[in-house]
């Protein structure tokens, strides 16, 4: 009887192998061949799951986004904590998220040659911003955050702020801790909401 292969599970296994190769060899060491060798598979077998290196990187990046979204669910009942956790999880603050960030940088370096990849990343980023907006709306609707700003504006400002923090984390990772980042984001939320209230 033919063995039944779980297609999605195999793709997740290859994404895990990619992270391990990335941790060992850096982004330049990641290739279909190196991931196949690390996973104990042939390059031909991997071609059944991913057409090329870019597709493999994109899949691993999307798994990272799923982990970020799960951060909201872990803080059910506390909308502000859920929002902060979602934003902090997007930063390279530990080994896993740092690897996720390096995958993202690897994809950015391919955009000039792959317009289709740029479109995929734009879609993924829009989905992430939609998740941030959902968390912001929940915090406002429950009264956890009071803001005269439209939820869309507040969510966009938070996303841009986190983009800036990401650069700082990447350059000086030893100087920033998760607790410190949580406080920075919480302070920024307070500053935004207080400023918007003062002008209305």
N, C-alpha and C positions, 0 to 999 in steps of 0.2 A: 504494500500500500504506500503510495507516495507521501512523503512527509509534508505536512501542512506548514507553510512558512507565514509567520505573522509579519506582513510587509512593514507596518509602522514600527513594530518593535525592532526590526532589523535596522531601520533608518535611525532610530534613537540610539542603538548600539554603535552605529558608525559615528553619530554626532558625539557620543561619549569618547570614542577613540580619537576623534579630531581634537577634543579638548586636552586629552592626554598628550598627544603629539605637540600641540600648541604650547603646553606647559613645559615640555622637554626641549623643544627645538625652536620655539618662536614662530611667528606668522610666516616667515620665509621658509620654514621647514614643513609647512602644511601643504600637502599635495594629495591627489587621489592615490598615488602610489604609496606614499608614506603612511597614510591612514589605513590603506588596505593591508600593508605589511604589519602594522601595529595591531590591527584587528584579527590578523591571521587569515585574511581572505586574499583572493587574487583581485587584480584590478578589473578583470572582466566581470567578476561577480558584483563588484560595487557598481558597475555601469548599469546594472538592472535597477538600482535604487537612486542613483544620482548621475546626471549626464556629465558633470564636470566639477571642478573644485569650487567654482562660484556657487553652484547650486547646493553643494554640501555646506559651505559656509553660511549661506542664507538660511538653510534649514536649522543649523545650530543656533543662529541668531534668533530665529523665531521661537525656538524652545526657550531661549533666555527671556524673551518677552513674556512667555507664558509663566515663567517663574516670577517675574515682576508683578504680573496681574494677581498671582496667588497671594502676594503680600497683603492685598486688600482684604481677602477673605480671612486671613489669620487674625485680623483685628476687628472682627464683626462686633458691633455694638459701640464702637468708639470711632466715629467718622473722621475725626481729626488725626487720630493715631493711624488709621488706615491710609489716609491721604499722605501723611509724612512717610509711612513705611513704603508706600508705592514710589514716592519720589527718591527716597534714600536708596531703594533697591536698584534704581537705574544708574547708580554711581559705582565706580570701581573701588569698593571698600574692603573686599576680601578676595580670597583666591579665586572663587567661582565667578564673582562679578567682574573681577579684573580680566579674567580670560574672556568673558562675554564682551567686554569693552574692546579687547584686542581683536576679536572677530569683527566687531563693528568697524574698527579702523581698517582692517584688511579689506572689508567690503567697500569702504569709502575710496580706497586706493584704486578700485576697479571701475569706478563710475564713468570716467572719461571714455573708457573703451566699451562699456556695456550700458547703453541707455536703458535697456530693458531691466537691468539690475537696479538702476536709479528709480525706475517706476515702482519696482517691488518694494524698495526701501521706503519710498515716499508713502506707499500704502500702509506699510507696517508702522511707520512713525505716526501716521494719521490715526491708526487704531490705538496706539499708545496714548496719544493726546485725548482721544475719546474716552479712554479709561480714566485719565486724570480729570477730565471734565465731569464724568459721572461721579467720581469721588468728591469733587468740589461741590457739585449740586446736592449730594446727599448731606454734606456737612452744613450747607446753607439751609436746606429744607428742615433739618432737625434742630436748627438753632445753635449748632456747635460753632459755627462761624457766622458772624454778622458783617455783611459787606454791601456797600452801595454799588459796587462794581458788578457788571453783568458776570455771571458764572464763566462765560466764554473768555472774557478778558482776564479774569483772575487765573483761570486754568492756563491760559497762554503765558502769562507773566511767570507763573511757577515753572512751567516747562522751560522757558528761556533761562530762568535763574539756575535751574538744575543743569542745563547745558553748560553754563559758565562754571559751576562747581565741578563738573566732570573734568574739565581741563585742569583745574587746580589739583584734583585728586590724582590725575594721571602724571602730573609733573612732580608733585610732592606727596606721594602716598603715605609716607611715614609720619607726616605731620598732621594727618587728619584721621579721626576715629569716627565710627558710626554714631556714637553719642554726640560728638561735636557737630556732626553733620545734621543730625536730628534737631539739635538746638538751633543751628543756623537756619534751617528751613522753617522751623516753628517761629523763630523771630521774624523771618521774612513775611510769613503769613500774617503775623500780628501787625507788622508795619504796613502791609498792604491794606488790611481791613480797617485799621485805625485811620490811615490817611484817606481812604475812600469815604469813611464816615464823617471825617472832619470837613470834607469839601462838599457835603450835601446837607 
